[in-house]
Amino acid sequence: MRINLYSFIVILLLAGVSCTESINNEYLDEIRQHRAEINKEFADTAHSPLTKEGLAHFEGLDFYPADPGWMVEAHFVLNPDPEPFEMETTTARRPIYVKYGEAHFSIDGTEYALEIYQSEKAKQMEEFKESLFLPFKDLTNGEGSYGGGRFIDLKIPEGETIIIDFNKSYNPYCAYNHRYSCPVPPNANHLNISVPAGVKAYTDH
């Protein structure tokens, strides 16, 4: 059976759509599982950051709808001369970090850059030596998300590309309980856009 050129192009396009849908569905399943694990941890009295009162009627965190568009591929630029510094927190505590590098990416045609940090304490621990820390603020803070900003956990990339998944951004523990001391996102990481992705602001009722 002969297939004309137009039909062949349509078949290719449909195959591409089907493949994209499959990838997106797999990603959304991953996010659902990720969120289920977070809620399980928060409901666990042995690990939950919630207050006793908050834990008593905890039914799950609120999240923005998962959107694959908020998983961005960024160009990673390693900092060649990292200098230790004291990061501001919500208390007098000043943990030591270094600026490990920068992530450069585009959203809706606009270029952005975020600084990525590494904890001097964490890198001495075998299980966290590859861990990086991305605190950020955006225009949803106080208008849907936690006013103090949110965090994203990353791993040291192997090359010059790093994936930043805003759907996995989470609140610092001090958003749930004032007994915690939490890093404050540096001014360099204040995004002048709304990022409706990840965990929303917490209410205990």
C-alpha positions as CSV (number, residue, x, y, z in Angstrom):
1,M,0.0,0.0,0.0
2,R,1.4,3.4,-1.0
3,I,1.3,6.3,1.4
4,N,1.5,9.8,0.0
5,L,3.9,12.4,1.4
6,Y,1.1,14.3,3.3
7,S,0.0,11.1,5.1
8,F,3.5,10.2,5.9
9,I,4.1,13.6,7.6
10,V,0.9,13.3,9.6
11,I,2.0,9.8,10.8
12,L,5.3,11.2,11.9
13,L,3.7,14.1,13.7
14,L,1.2,11.8,15.5
15,A,4.0,9.5,16.5
16,G,5.9,12.5,18.0
17,V,2.8,13.7,19.9
18,S,2.3,10.2,21.3
19,C,6.0,9.9,22.4
20,T,5.8,13.3,24.1
21,E,2.6,12.4,25.9
22,S,4.2,9.2,27.1
23,I,7.2,11.1,28.4
24,N,5.0,13.7,30.1
25,N,2.9,11.0,31.7
26,E,6.0,9.2,33.1
27,Y,7.2,12.5,34.5
28,L,3.9,13.4,36.1
29,D,3.8,9.9,37.7
30,E,7.3,10.6,39.1
31,I,6.1,13.9,40.6
32,R,3.0,12.2,42.1
33,Q,5.2,9.6,43.7
34,H,7.6,12.3,44.9
35,R,4.8,14.2,46.6
36,A,3.3,11.1,48.1
37,E,6.7,10.4,49.8
38,I,6.9,14.0,51.1
39,N,3.4,13.7,52.6
40,K,4.3,10.3,54.1
41,E,7.3,11.9,55.8
42,F,5.3,14.8,57.1
43,A,2.7,12.5,58.6
44,D,5.4,10.4,60.4
45,T,5.7,11.6,64.0
46,A,9.4,10.5,64.0
47,H,10.4,12.8,61.1
48,S,7.8,15.4,60.6
49,P,8.8,19.1,61.0
50,L,5.2,19.9,62.0
51,T,4.2,21.1,65.4
52,K,2.2,18.7,67.6
53,E,-0.9,20.7,66.8
54,G,-0.2,20.8,63.1
55,L,0.5,17.0,63.0
56,A,-2.8,16.2,64.7
57,H,-4.8,17.3,61.7
58,F,-2.3,17.0,58.9
59,E,-4.0,15.7,55.7
60,G,-1.3,16.6,53.1
61,L,0.6,19.6,51.8
62,D,-0.8,21.8,49.0
63,F,1.1,21.8,45.7
64,Y,0.8,23.7,42.5
65,P,-0.3,21.6,39.6
66,A,2.7,19.6,38.2
67,D,3.9,21.1,35.0
68,P,6.7,19.6,32.9
69,G,7.4,23.1,31.6
70,W,8.9,24.1,35.0
71,M,11.6,21.5,34.7
72,V,14.3,23.5,33.0
73,E,17.6,22.5,31.5
74,A,20.2,25.1,32.6
75,H,23.8,25.8,31.5
76,F,26.0,25.2,34.6
77,V,29.0,27.4,35.1
78,L,31.4,26.2,37.8
79,N,32.8,28.8,40.2
80,P,36.6,28.5,39.8
81,D,37.4,30.2,43.1
82,P,34.7,29.4,45.7
83,E,35.1,31.5,48.9
84,P,33.4,30.3,52.1
85,F,30.8,32.7,53.4
86,E,28.2,32.9,56.2
87,M,24.7,32.5,54.9
88,E,21.9,34.5,56.5
89,T,19.2,32.5,58.3
90,T,16.0,33.2,60.1
91,T,18.0,33.1,63.4
92,A,21.4,34.1,64.5
93,R,22.9,30.9,63.1
94,R,25.3,31.5,60.2
95,P,26.1,28.2,58.4
96,I,29.1,28.2,56.1
97,Y,28.5,27.7,52.4
98,V,30.4,28.3,49.1
99,K,29.0,29.5,45.8
100,Y,29.6,26.3,43.9
101,G,28.4,27.7,40.5
102,E,25.6,29.3,38.6
103,A,22.7,28.0,36.5
104,H,21.8,30.0,33.4
105,F,18.4,29.3,31.7
106,S,15.6,30.8,29.7
107,I,11.9,31.0,30.6
108,D,9.5,32.4,27.9
109,G,12.5,33.9,26.1
110,T,13.9,35.7,29.1
111,E,17.3,34.8,30.5
112,Y,17.8,34.1,34.2
113,A,20.6,33.0,36.4
114,L,20.6,31.5,39.9
115,E,23.5,30.8,42.2
116,I,24.0,27.3,43.5
117,Y,25.6,26.6,46.8
118,Q,27.4,23.8,48.7
119,S,27.4,23.4,52.4
120,E,30.8,23.2,53.9
121,K,29.4,20.9,56.6
122,A,27.5,18.7,54.3
123,K,30.3,18.0,51.9
124,Q,32.3,16.4,54.7
125,M,29.6,13.8,55.1
126,E,29.7,10.8,52.7
127,E,26.0,10.8,52.0
128,F,25.8,14.5,51.2
129,K,29.2,15.2,49.6
130,E,27.6,15.4,46.1
131,S,24.7,17.6,47.3
132,L,24.1,21.2,46.2
133,F,21.6,23.7,47.5
134,L,19.4,26.1,45.5
135,P,17.4,28.6,47.6
136,F,15.3,31.1,45.6
137,K,12.5,33.6,45.9
138,D,9.9,34.6,43.2
139,L,6.8,36.7,42.8
140,T,4.5,34.0,44.3
141,N,6.1,34.4,47.7
142,G,3.4,35.6,50.1
143,E,0.8,35.2,47.2
144,G,0.4,31.5,47.1
145,S,3.8,30.2,48.2
146,Y,5.7,30.6,51.4
147,G,6.9,34.2,51.9
148,G,10.4,33.3,52.8
149,G,11.2,31.6,49.6
150,R,11.7,27.9,48.7
151,F,14.5,25.4,48.2
152,I,15.6,22.9,45.5
153,D,18.0,20.1,46.2
154,L,20.5,19.3,43.4
155,K,23.5,17.0,42.8
156,I,26.9,18.0,41.4
157,P,26.5,17.8,37.6
158,E,28.9,15.7,35.5
159,G,29.1,18.3,32.7
160,E,27.9,21.8,31.8
161,T,24.2,21.0,32.1
162,I,22.0,20.9,35.2
163,I,18.3,20.2,35.5
164,I,16.4,22.5,37.8
165,D,12.9,21.1,38.6
166,F,10.8,23.8,40.1
167,N,8.0,21.2,40.6
168,K,10.2,19.7,43.3
169,S,10.8,23.0,45.1
170,Y,9.9,22.8,48.8
171,N,9.4,25.0,51.8
172,P,12.1,25.4,54.5
173,Y,11.1,23.7,57.8
174,C,10.6,27.1,59.5
175,A,7.5,27.5,57.3
176,Y,6.0,24.8,59.5
177,N,7.6,25.3,62.8
178,H,9.3,28.3,64.3
179,R,11.8,26.2,66.3
180,Y,13.8,25.7,63.1
181,S,16.6,27.9,61.7
182,C,16.4,28.2,57.9
183,P,18.7,29.8,55.3
184,V,17.4,33.0,53.7
185,P,17.7,33.0,49.9
186,P,20.4,35.6,48.9
187,N,19.4,38.6,46.9
188,A,21.1,37.1,43.8
189,N,18.5,34.4,43.8
190,H,15.4,36.6,43.7
191,L,13.5,35.9,40.5
192,N,11.4,38.7,39.1
193,I,8.8,36.2,37.8
194,S,6.1,34.0,39.3
195,V,7.0,30.3,39.7
196,P,3.7,28.5,40.3
197,A,5.3,25.2,40.8
198,G,6.2,23.0,43.8
199,V,4.9,23.3,47.4
200,K,2.4,26.1,48.2
201,A,2.3,28.0,51.5
202,Y,1.4,26.0,54.5
203,T,-1.7,26.4,56.7
204,D,-2.2,24.2,59.7
205,H,-6.0,24.1,59.5
